[in-house]
């Protein structure tokens, strides 16, 4: 898929929005990406995740792990495309842990999958979890990298789309100056 094709899939699913948005950070933006709106369509999720997985086709991935909840569908679809198993990490007391009988054996080749990376904290926690269990992290696969190049890991990062969405302090927001209604989307 080309970047324009990925953008079209995101826009057609309602995941990439244009308007006036207040982000969880309190900043404002005229663009917003909500991965869940893309992932609600299995055919679109499969198409985009297959594209991401192609970047790791020669990496001998044995397992795909994703942090719950946002990465679950991405991990499942990337694993399907790579023909391997998919597991996920649960959040408990602010930390990611393996539960539900999931295990990683020493030396197992593991790919981390997530829906969106902004700062990379949750992805790094997942990488650390895999390594704590003796797994070998071969890379990170995300639908959208909106870090502006700031999220950096010591393994390859492949995304279907890199978004550099503009953000503004409320007092500097051009949408506010134009009187556009403010929306508060997000997962909370």
Residue pairs with C-beta under 8 A, 6 or more apart in sequence:
1 9
1 47
1 48
1 51
1 160
3 161
3 162
6 48
6 51
6 160
6 161
7 16
7 161
9 38
9 44
9 47
9 48
10 16
10 33
10 38
10 144
10 161
12 44
13 37
13 38
13 40
13 41
13 44
14 34
14 37
15 33
15 34
15 35
15 36
15 37
15 38
16 31
16 32
16 33
16 163
17 31
17 32
17 33
17 34
17 185
18 30
18 31
19 30
19 32
19 175
19 180
19 183
20 28
20 30
20 173
20 175
20 176
20 180
20 181
20 182
20 183
21 28
21 29
21 30
21 31
21 32
21 182
21 183
21 184
21 185
22 28
22 170
22 182
22 183
22 184
23 29
23 32
23 167
23 186
24 186
24 188
25 167
26 170
27 167
27 168
27 169
27 170
28 167
28 168
28 169
28 170
28 173
28 175
28 176
28 182
29 165
29 166
29 167
29 168
30 166
30 174
30 175
31 163
31 165
31 166
32 165
32 183
32 185
33 116
33 144
33 146
33 163
33 165
34 185
34 186
34 187
35 70
35 74
35 115
35 116
35 143
35 144
36 70
36 115
36 187
38 44
38 45
38 48
38 143
39 45
39 73
39 74
39 115
39 143
45 73
45 74
45 77
46 77
46 80
46 81
48 77
48 143
48 160
49 74
49 77
49 78
49 80
49 81
49 113
49 141
49 143
49 160
50 77
50 81
51 160
52 74
52 78
52 113
52 141
52 142
52 143
52 158
52 159
52 160
53 77
53 78
53 81
53 82
53 141
54 81
55 139
55 141
55 156
55 158
56 78
56 82
56 111
56 138
56 139
56 141
56 156
56 158
57 82
59 109
59 111
59 138
59 139
60 109
60 138
61 82
61 84
61 109
61 110
61 111
61 138
62 84
62 85
62 108
62 109
62 110
63 79
63 84
63 85
63 86
63 87
63 104
63 108
63 109
63 110
63 111
63 135
64 75
64 76
64 78
64 79
64 82
64 84
64 85
64 86
64 87
64 110
64 111
64 112
64 113
64 141
65 75
65 86
65 87
65 88
65 89
65 104
65 110
65 111
65 112
65 113
65 126
65 129
65 130
66 72
66 74
66 75
66 86
66 88
66 89
66 112
66 113
66 114
66 126
67 88
67 89
67 91
67 96
67 114
67 122
67 123
67 125
67 126
68 88
68 89
68 90
68 91
70 114
70 115
70 116
70 187
71 88
71 113
71 114
71 115
72 88
73 115
74 113
74 114
74 115
74 141
74 142
74 143
75 86
75 87
75 88
75 113
76 86
78 86
78 111
78 113
78 141
79 85
79 86
79 113
80 86
82 111
86 113
87 98
87 102
87 104
88 102
89 96
89 97
89 98
89 102
89 125
89 126
89 129
90 96
90 97
90 98
90 99
90 100
91 97
92 99
95 125
96 122
96 125
96 126
96 129
97 129
98 104
98 129
98 133
103 133
104 110
104 130
104 133
104 134
104 135
105 134
105 135
106 133
106 134
106 135
107 134
107 135
107 136
108 134
108 135
108 136
109 135
109 136
109 138
110 130
110 135
110 136
110 137
110 138
111 137
111 138
111 139
111 140
111 141
112 123
112 126
112 127
112 130
112 137
112 139
112 140
112 141
113 140
113 141
113 142
114 122
114 123
114 126
114 140
114 141
114 142
114 143
115 142
115 143
115 144
116 142
116 143
116 144
116 145
116 146
117 123
117 140
117 142
117 144
117 145
117 146
117 147
117 151
117 157
117 159
118 146
118 147
118 151
119 147
119 150
119 151
120 147
120 150
120 151
120 152
120 153
123 140
123 142
123 151
123 153
124 153
127 137
127 140
127 153
127 155
130 136
130 137
131 137
137 155
138 155
138 156
139 155
139 156
139 157
139 158
140 153
140 155
140 156
140 157
140 158
141 158
141 159
142 157
142 158
142 159
142 160
143 159
143 160
143 161
144 159
144 160
144 161
144 162
144 163
145 151
145 157
145 159
145 161
145 162
145 163
146 162
146 163
146 164
146 165
148 164
151 157
168 174
168 175
170 176
175 182
176 182
